[in-house]
Amino acid sequence: MKTVYVVTSSGRDIYTAMTRISVASLRQTNPGVQTVVACDAETDKALRQGQDPLLGEVDDWLVVETPSESPVFRNRFIKTSLRSRIDGPYLYLDSDTVIRDDLSAIFSVPGDVGGAPNHSRGMYAHQISGIDQAILKQMGWSTSPSVYVNGGALYASESDGAHRFYRLWHEKWLESYRRRQDYRDQPALNSAIWEAPATCSILPHRYNAQIVHAPETAQDAAIWHYYSAKKRDGYNNVDAFIQRSVGAARLAPEHSLTQLMSERICWKRSFWGTEYGRMAIRSAAQERLQAFSSGAPEAGDIDPLLAADSRYARAVIVKVAVDAYWSGLPDVYRQARKILWRHFPAEIVNRPVRQCVMHDLGRRLRGGGEEPSAPPRV
């Protein structure tokens, strides 16, 4: 098996620290895997001058000539053109990943490429961001109407289709950058899969668990994709490990990494009050609401939510109950309220569920009139 990272760095910084942690976790869980780092000439020079430990912790080091642009441009330039630079099938991994289990099954998937849904969500509406939608619209690009792939863990075979996809991805990304001065590569990625066309195997969430967006995927994940620590302001437990590793000759003791990899969750209590925590709660509640409405048998199973965090599970079911009530979905409301009675009875007397209960009681006393409207924000 071969895994490839793309690194752009000034040396002994957060980016090489994240890569070193990902590589170390990969070696623990997938012994014998071949690791490759692809970088630009400026990064190579900086790392060698600073004697960055990453140089000695991977099997192969590939220096790619790139235009003299910003670090992010150079990173995406290499990432979107990897297939023409690497021999054999490989798994590309973003640096902000922790590998927790065997990845060999990925190398057996059929087709040209393999990737997991973006944001680790089942509903397409929650897989694609508004920014990406705007880029696709402006560029006039089409994508699959059923799944939007995340590029943080991407398998590439040796097929003609994989080479064709990568050439088109690179061309489209360059076109988007020149037109918008925007570095985002996933609109081009998904458009290239659709237009190449390339056969894309959709990997289970566990092979690219984007735990900021879908915390319930964390426990069973083979790959934690926690996103850059700088963007999350230290709300996950990986951040402290990264900070201790920046510039260090050796990573923290191996048992510390092993403990981190074995944790059930990797976010702090304060995460649920952040923008990203609230976003995860909203997305999970909307998917759960849809599952209840469609009669999906798994809708009432909240074990995955509880396994992620009881605070998360409680907030999701509260939101399902409140949204269902004020949206005029009485069956869903009753099911969610039943779950609250069983697992979080105190929430029945807390706002905003109490408002639903009292409003419902008032309607019944008045003979069922006055449809619910104007729900309070949760």
C-alpha positions as CSV (number, residue, x, y, z in Angstrom):
1,M,0.0,0.0,0.0
2,K,1.2,3.5,-0.8
3,T,-0.1,6.7,0.9
4,V,0.8,10.2,-0.3
5,Y,0.7,13.5,1.5
6,V,1.2,17.0,0.0
7,V,3.0,19.4,2.2
8,T,3.6,23.1,1.9
9,S,5.6,24.5,4.8
10,S,8.2,26.9,6.1
11,G,9.7,24.2,8.2
12,R,9.1,23.0,11.7
13,D,5.6,24.4,11.7
14,I,2.1,23.2,12.3
15,Y,1.8,21.7,8.8
16,T,4.8,19.4,9.2
17,A,3.7,18.6,12.8
18,M,0.2,17.5,11.5
19,T,1.8,15.4,8.8
20,R,4.2,13.7,11.2
21,I,1.3,12.8,13.5
22,S,-0.7,11.4,10.7
23,V,2.3,9.4,9.4
24,A,3.1,8.1,12.9
25,S,-0.5,7.0,13.4
26,L,-0.5,5.4,10.0
27,R,2.6,3.3,10.8
28,Q,1.1,2.1,14.0
29,T,-2.1,0.9,12.4
30,N,-0.8,-0.1,9.0
31,P,2.7,-1.5,9.4
32,G,4.6,-1.8,6.2
33,V,2.7,0.9,4.4
34,Q,4.8,3.1,2.1
35,T,4.6,6.8,2.8
36,V,5.4,9.5,0.3
37,V,5.5,13.3,0.7
38,A,5.2,15.5,-2.3
39,C,6.2,19.1,-1.9
40,D,7.3,22.2,-3.9
41,A,10.9,23.4,-4.2
42,E,10.4,26.2,-1.6
43,T,9.1,23.8,1.0
44,D,11.9,21.3,0.3
45,K,14.5,24.0,0.8
46,A,12.9,25.3,4.0
47,L,12.6,21.9,5.5
48,R,16.2,20.9,4.7
49,Q,17.6,24.2,6.0
50,G,15.6,23.8,9.2
51,Q,16.4,20.0,9.4
52,D,12.7,19.3,9.9
53,P,12.3,15.8,11.4
54,L,9.6,15.0,8.8
55,L,12.4,14.4,6.2
56,G,13.5,11.3,8.0
57,E,10.1,9.9,8.9
58,V,8.7,9.0,5.5
59,D,9.9,6.5,2.8
60,D,10.0,8.7,-0.3
61,W,10.3,12.5,-0.8
62,L,9.1,14.0,-4.1
63,V,9.9,17.6,-5.1
64,V,7.5,19.0,-7.7
65,E,8.2,22.1,-9.8
66,T,5.3,24.6,-9.4
67,P,4.6,28.2,-10.4
68,S,6.0,30.7,-8.0
69,E,2.7,31.4,-6.2
70,S,1.4,31.4,-2.7
71,P,1.8,28.3,-0.5
72,V,-1.9,27.4,-0.8
73,F,-1.7,27.6,-4.6
74,R,1.5,25.4,-4.7
75,N,-0.2,22.9,-2.4
76,R,-3.3,22.6,-4.6
77,F,-1.3,22.6,-7.8
78,I,0.5,19.4,-6.6
79,K,-2.6,17.8,-5.0
80,T,-4.7,18.1,-8.2
81,S,-1.9,16.7,-10.4
82,L,-0.6,13.8,-8.2
83,R,-1.7,10.9,-10.5
84,S,0.8,11.9,-13.2
85,R,3.6,12.0,-10.5
86,I,3.1,8.8,-8.5
87,D,3.6,5.2,-9.7
88,G,1.0,2.7,-8.8
89,P,-2.3,3.0,-6.9
90,Y,-2.2,5.2,-3.9
91,L,-4.3,6.8,-1.2
92,Y,-3.9,10.5,-0.9
93,L,-4.4,11.8,2.7
94,D,-4.7,15.3,4.0
95,S,-2.2,16.1,6.8
96,D,-4.9,16.9,9.3
97,T,-5.8,13.2,9.8
98,V,-5.3,10.6,12.4
99,I,-5.3,7.0,11.2
100,R,-6.9,4.6,13.7
101,D,-7.5,1.3,11.8
102,D,-6.5,-0.9,8.9
103,L,-6.9,0.9,5.5
104,S,-6.2,-2.1,3.2
105,A,-9.9,-2.4,2.2
106,I,-9.6,0.9,0.4
107,F,-7.1,-0.5,-2.0
108,S,-9.6,-3.2,-3.1
109,V,-12.4,-0.9,-4.1
110,P,-13.5,-1.1,-7.8
111,G,-13.3,1.8,-10.2
112,D,-11.0,4.6,-11.0
113,V,-11.1,6.5,-7.8
114,G,-12.6,6.3,-4.3
115,G,-13.7,8.9,-1.9
116,A,-16.2,9.5,1.0
117,P,-19.1,11.9,1.1
118,N,-18.2,15.5,2.0
119,H,-19.0,16.4,5.7
120,S,-19.6,12.7,6.4
121,R,-23.4,13.3,5.8
122,G,-25.9,11.2,4.0
123,M,-28.1,14.1,2.7
124,Y,-26.7,15.8,-0.4
125,A,-27.8,19.2,0.9
126,H,-25.5,18.8,3.9
127,Q,-22.6,17.5,1.9
128,I,-22.1,20.6,-0.3
129,S,-21.4,24.0,1.2
130,G,-22.9,27.3,0.0
131,I,-19.5,28.4,-1.2
132,D,-19.0,25.3,-3.3
133,Q,-22.5,25.7,-4.8
134,A,-21.7,29.3,-5.8
135,I,-18.4,28.2,-7.4
136,L,-20.2,25.4,-9.4
137,K,-22.8,27.8,-10.5
138,Q,-20.4,30.5,-11.6
139,M,-18.2,28.0,-13.5
140,G,-21.2,26.3,-15.1
141,W,-20.1,22.9,-13.8
142,S,-22.2,19.8,-13.2
143,T,-21.7,17.2,-10.5
144,S,-23.3,14.0,-9.3
145,P,-26.8,14.8,-8.0
146,S,-26.6,12.2,-5.2
147,V,-23.1,12.5,-3.6
148,Y,-20.5,15.2,-3.2
149,V,-17.0,13.8,-2.5
150,N,-14.5,15.1,0.0
151,G,-10.9,15.3,-1.2
152,G,-9.2,14.7,2.1
153,A,-8.8,10.9,1.6
154,L,-8.8,10.0,-2.0
155,Y,-7.9,6.6,-3.5
156,A,-6.5,6.6,-7.1
157,S,-6.1,3.5,-9.2
158,E,-3.8,3.2,-12.1
159,S,-6.6,3.1,-14.7
160,D,-6.9,5.4,-17.7
161,G,-10.1,6.8,-16.0
162,A,-8.1,7.8,-13.0
163,H,-5.5,9.6,-15.2
164,R,-8.2,11.2,-17.2
165,F,-10.0,12.4,-14.0
166,Y,-6.8,13.9,-12.6
167,R,-6.0,15.8,-15.7
168,L,-9.5,17.3,-15.8
169,W,-9.4,18.0,-12.1
170,H,-6.1,19.9,-12.5
171,E,-7.4,21.9,-15.5
172,K,-10.7,22.8,-13.9
173,W,-9.0,23.8,-10.6
174,L,-6.6,26.1,-12.5
175,E,-9.5,27.5,-14.5
176,S,-11.4,28.2,-11.3
177,Y,-8.4,29.8,-9.6
178,R,-7.7,32.1,-12.5
179,R,-11.3,33.2,-12.7
180,R,-12.0,33.5,-9.0
181,Q,-8.7,33.7,-7.3
182,D,-10.1,31.0,-5.1
183,Y,-8.1,27.9,-3.9
184,R,-11.0,25.6,-3.2
185,D,-10.4,22.3,-5.1
186,Q,-13.6,20.3,-4.3
187,P,-15.9,21.9,-6.9
188,A,-13.3,21.0,-9.6
189,L,-12.9,17.5,-8.1
190,N,-16.6,16.7,-8.2
191,S,-17.1,18.2,-11.6
192,A,-14.1,16.3,-13.0
193,I,-15.5,13.0,-11.6
194,W,-18.8,13.7,-13.3
195,E,-17.4,14.9,-16.6
196,A,-14.3,12.7,-17.1
197,P,-16.3,10.5,-16.6
198,A,-14.6,8.5,-13.9
199,T,-15.9,5.6,-11.9
200,C,-15.9,6.7,-8.3
201,S,-16.4,4.2,-5.5
202,I,-18.1,5.9,-2.5
203,L,-16.2,4.9,0.6
204,P,-18.0,4.5,4.0
205,H,-17.8,7.5,6.3
206,R,-15.3,5.7,8.5
207,Y,-12.6,6.0,5.9
208,N,-12.8,9.8,6.0
209,A,-14.7,10.7,9.2
210,Q,-15.0,14.5,9.1
211,I,-15.8,14.6,12.8
212,V,-16.3,18.3,13.0
213,H,-19.3,18.0,10.8
214,A,-20.5,14.6,11.9
215,P,-19.3,13.8,15.4
216,E,-21.2,10.4,15.4
217,T,-18.7,9.1,12.9
218,A,-15.8,9.4,15.3
219,Q,-16.1,6.2,17.3
220,D,-15.9,3.7,14.5
221,A,-13.6,5.8,12.3
222,A,-10.6,4.4,10.6
223,I,-9.5,7.9,9.7
224,W,-10.3,11.0,11.8
225,H,-10.3,14.0,9.5
226,Y,-10.3,16.7,12.1
227,Y,-9.5,19.7,9.8
228,S,-6.8,22.2,10.4
229,A,-6.3,23.1,14.1
230,K,-5.9,26.8,13.1
231,K,-9.5,26.8,11.8
232,R,-11.0,25.2,14.9
233,D,-9.3,27.2,17.6
234,G,-8.3,24.3,19.8
235,Y,-11.7,22.7,20.2
236,N,-10.4,19.2,19.5
237,N,-8.0,17.1,21.6
238,V,-5.6,16.6,18.7
239,D,-4.6,20.3,18.8
240,A,-2.6,20.1,22.1
241,F,-0.7,17.1,20.7
242,I,0.1,19.1,17.5
243,Q,1.3,22.1,19.5
244,R,3.7,19.9,21.6
245,S,5.0,18.4,18.3
246,V,5.8,21.6,16.4
247,G,9.5,21.8,16.0
248,A,10.2,18.9,18.3
249,A,12.9,16.5,17.3
250,R,10.7,13.6,18.4
251,L,6.9,13.3,18.7
252,A,5.4,13.0,22.1
253,P,5.8,9.5,23.6
254,E,4.3,6.8,21.5
255,H,1.8,5.8,24.2
256,S,0.4,9.4,24.1
257,L,-0.3,9.0,20.4
258,T,-1.8,5.5,21.0
259,Q,-4.0,6.9,23.7
260,L,-5.2,9.7,21.4
261,M,-5.9,7.2,18.6
262,S,-8.0,5.0,20.9
263,E,-10.2,7.8,22.4
264,R,-13.9,7.6,21.7
265,I,-14.2,11.3,21.0
266,C,-11.7,14.1,20.2
267,W,-13.4,17.3,21.1
268,K,-13.6,19.4,24.2
269,R,-16.7,20.3,26.1
270,S,-16.6,23.9,24.8
271,F,-17.0,22.6,21.2
272,W,-20.8,22.4,21.3
273,G,-21.1,26.1,22.0
274,T,-19.1,27.0,18.9
275,E,-20.3,27.8,15.4
276,Y,-19.1,24.4,14.3
277,G,-20.7,22.5,17.1
278,R,-24.0,24.2,16.5
279,M,-23.6,23.4,12.8
280,A,-23.1,19.7,13.5
281,I,-26.2,19.7,15.7
282,R,-28.3,21.3,13.1
283,S,-27.2,19.0,10.3
284,A,-27.7,15.8,12.4
285,A,-31.2,17.0,13.5
286,Q,-32.3,17.7,9.9
287,E,-31.1,14.3,8.8
288,R,-32.8,12.6,11.7
289,L,-36.0,14.6,11.1
290,Q,-36.0,13.4,7.5
291,A,-35.4,9.8,8.6
292,F,-38.3,9.9,11.0
293,S,-40.5,11.5,8.3
294,S,-39.7,8.8,5.8
295,G,-40.2,6.0,8.4
296,A,-36.6,4.8,8.3
297,P,-36.2,2.2,11.0
298,E,-32.8,3.6,12.1
299,A,-34.3,7.0,12.9
300,G,-35.1,6.0,16.5
301,D,-31.6,4.6,17.2
302,I,-29.7,7.3,19.0
303,D,-26.8,5.1,20.1
304,P,-24.4,6.6,17.6
305,L,-25.3,10.1,18.9
306,L,-24.8,8.9,22.5
307,A,-21.5,7.3,21.6
308,A,-20.3,10.6,20.2
309,D,-21.4,12.6,23.3
310,S,-24.5,12.7,25.4
311,R,-24.6,16.5,25.1
312,Y,-24.6,16.2,21.4
313,A,-27.4,13.5,21.4
314,R,-29.5,15.6,23.7
315,A,-29.2,18.7,21.6
316,V,-30.0,16.8,18.4
317,I,-33.2,15.1,19.7
318,V,-34.4,18.4,21.3
319,K,-34.0,20.1,18.0
320,V,-35.8,17.3,16.1
321,A,-38.7,17.5,18.6
322,V,-39.0,21.3,18.4
323,D,-38.6,21.5,14.6
324,A,-41.1,18.7,14.1
325,Y,-43.7,20.2,16.3
326,W,-43.6,23.7,14.8
327,S,-43.4,22.2,11.3
328,G,-46.7,20.4,11.8
329,L,-45.2,16.9,12.0
330,P,-47.0,15.5,15.0
331,D,-45.9,11.8,14.5
332,V,-42.2,12.8,14.4
333,Y,-42.7,15.1,17.4
334,R,-44.2,12.3,19.4
335,Q,-41.4,9.9,18.5
336,A,-38.7,12.5,19.4
337,R,-40.5,13.4,22.6
338,K,-40.6,9.7,23.5
339,I,-36.8,9.4,23.1
340,L,-36.4,12.5,25.3
341,W,-38.6,10.9,28.0
342,R,-36.5,7.7,27.9
343,H,-33.0,9.3,27.8
344,F,-33.3,13.0,28.8
345,P,-36.5,13.4,30.8
346,A,-35.4,16.8,32.2
347,E,-35.6,18.3,28.8
348,I,-39.4,17.9,28.8
349,V,-39.7,20.7,31.3
350,N,-36.9,22.9,29.9
351,R,-37.3,25.4,27.2
352,P,-37.9,25.0,24.2
353,V,-39.5,21.6,24.5
354,R,-41.8,22.8,27.4
355,Q,-43.2,25.4,24.9
356,C,-44.2,22.6,22.5
357,V,-45.7,20.6,25.3
358,M,-47.7,23.5,26.7
359,H,-48.8,24.7,23.2
360,D,-49.9,21.1,22.3
361,L,-51.8,20.8,25.6
362,G,-53.6,24.1,24.9
363,R,-54.5,23.0,21.4
364,R,-56.0,19.7,22.7
365,L,-58.0,21.6,25.4
366,R,-59.4,23.9,22.6
367,G,-60.3,20.9,20.5
368,G,-57.2,20.8,18.2
369,G,-57.4,24.2,16.7
370,E,-54.5,26.7,16.1
371,E,-51.8,25.0,14.0
372,P,-48.3,25.4,15.4
373,S,-46.4,28.3,13.8
374,A,-43.4,30.6,14.4
375,P,-41.1,28.1,16.1
376,P,-38.6,29.5,18.6
377,R,-35.0,29.2,17.5
378,V,-33.0,26.3,19.0
